[in-house]
């Protein structure tokens, strides 16, 4: 399994917002500059996270982005699901129709177990725990 740049940049973006929102709303321009990312690409990362309810936007002068939840309430699974879609290491885990052997495949149980383990691990990591490791 390999994460796309959307997943990697999604985490970096939320960490940046969390670290700087005490100064007020965080602008797309400031995130892009600090993270050395294209504003245009960053827009594609921000939009699904806003739609997923992870961040909120304030428009106008002094506007920008803030977390919609406390950092401890946002899991890595939430972030990756928002920008990558449902975590699925092989298509048959979530869609039996994706493989004609799905109902009889002896390996499907293994893939489901691995997929569940990944999702459970991602649920245990919160933005708060990543920002303040013990």
Wavefront OBJ file of the C-alpha trace (Angstrom):
o trace
v 0.000 0.000 0.000
v 1.327 3.398 -0.937
v -0.169 6.751 0.045
v -0.559 9.403 -2.599
v 0.689 12.954 -2.203
v -2.896 13.879 -1.263
v -2.663 11.743 1.878
v 0.807 12.937 2.809
v 0.001 16.591 2.155
v -3.348 16.260 3.942
v -1.610 15.322 7.177
v 1.028 18.041 6.767
v -1.685 20.620 6.077
v -3.737 19.767 9.162
v -0.626 19.682 11.333
v 0.315 23.133 10.015
v -3.162 24.513 10.707
v -3.150 23.019 14.218
v 0.266 24.518 14.964
v -0.644 28.013 13.735
v -4.377 28.523 14.345
v -3.693 30.129 17.736
v -2.478 33.117 15.678
v -5.877 33.315 13.936
v -7.210 31.733 10.763
v -4.452 30.139 8.707
v -4.304 31.159 5.060
v -3.706 28.827 2.149
v -0.794 31.033 1.130
v 0.911 30.704 4.521
v 0.476 26.912 4.573
v 1.855 26.628 1.046
v 4.863 28.754 1.925
v 5.724 26.916 5.156
v 5.152 23.472 3.661
v 6.745 24.344 0.298
v 3.662 23.220 -1.596
v 1.838 24.628 -4.576
v -1.214 26.687 -3.562
v -3.087 25.258 -6.524
v -2.413 21.669 -5.439
v -3.053 22.526 -1.800
v -6.521 23.728 -2.756
v -7.289 20.163 -3.939
v -6.120 18.848 -0.561
v -8.051 21.372 1.534
v -11.407 20.983 -0.216
v -12.108 17.326 0.683
v -10.995 17.930 4.276
v -13.397 20.852 4.500
v -16.168 18.700 3.009
v -15.387 15.966 5.566
v -15.842 18.450 8.425
v -12.206 18.405 9.536
v -11.577 22.093 8.877
v -13.721 25.176 8.698
v -13.194 28.210 6.548
v -13.692 31.876 7.319
v -14.034 34.134 4.300
v -13.012 37.750 3.903
v -10.336 39.857 5.521
v -8.565 37.867 8.207
v -10.109 34.708 6.844
v -8.557 31.325 6.392
v -8.720 27.865 7.902
v -9.033 26.412 11.387
v -9.611 22.910 12.640
v -13.295 22.100 13.023
v -12.490 19.699 15.881
v -9.882 19.443 18.596
v -6.630 17.812 17.389
v -7.278 14.844 19.711
v -10.576 14.202 17.900
v -9.073 13.984 14.407
v -7.565 10.596 13.579
v -5.158 9.734 10.833
v -7.936 7.525 9.449
v -10.215 10.594 9.255
v -7.582 12.547 7.333
v -6.645 9.787 4.904
v -10.267 8.800 4.303
v -11.144 12.409 3.499
v -8.421 12.879 0.887
v -7.737 9.312 -0.315
v -11.182 7.760 0.033
v -12.004 4.557 1.867
v -8.922 2.617 2.963
v -8.899 -0.525 0.864
v -5.746 -2.551 0.240
v -7.486 -4.722 -2.376
v -10.816 -3.955 -4.086
v -12.624 -7.104 -2.913
v -12.398 -6.007 0.741
v -15.189 -3.477 0.202
v -16.691 -4.585 -3.089
v -17.450 -8.233 -3.717
v -18.437 -7.392 -7.279
v -14.872 -6.279 -8.038
v -13.715 -9.908 -8.334
v -15.559 -12.940 -9.627
v -13.760 -15.082 -7.019
v -14.672 -12.864 -4.076
v -17.188 -15.281 -2.540
v -14.858 -18.306 -2.725
v -11.410 -16.724 -2.428
v -9.379 -18.199 0.397
v -7.133 -15.116 0.556
v -9.973 -12.642 1.067
v -10.068 -13.233 4.831
v -6.366 -12.408 5.047
v -6.846 -9.158 3.110
v -9.813 -8.196 5.290
v -7.751 -8.851 8.418
v -4.851 -6.749 7.148
v -7.186 -3.949 6.018
v -8.912 -3.907 9.433
v -5.540 -3.824 11.220
v -4.417 -0.849 9.137
v -7.669 1.027 9.783
v -7.526 0.273 13.519
v -3.931 1.542 13.685
v -4.870 4.716 11.819
v -7.740 5.256 14.302
v -5.339 5.222 17.250
v -3.165 8.021 15.871
v -4.693 11.449 16.390
v -3.495 14.800 15.170
v -3.007 15.703 18.827
v -0.812 12.675 19.522
v 1.287 13.386 16.445
v 1.766 17.031 17.422
v 2.578 16.194 21.054
v 4.262 12.789 21.145
v 4.893 11.436 24.629
l 1 2 3 4 5 6 7 8 9 10 11 12 13 14 15 16 17 18 19 20 21 22 23 24 25 26 27 28 29 30 31 32 33 34 35 36 37 38 39 40 41 42 43 44 45 46 47 48 49 50 51 52 53 54 55 56 57 58 59 60 61 62 63 64 65 66 67 68 69 70 71 72 73 74 75 76 77 78 79 80 81 82 83 84 85 86 87 88 89 90 91 92 93 94 95 96 97 98 99 100 101 102 103 104 105 106 107 108 109 110 111 112 113 114 115 116 117 118 119 120 121 122 123 124 125 126 127 128 129 130 131 132 133 134
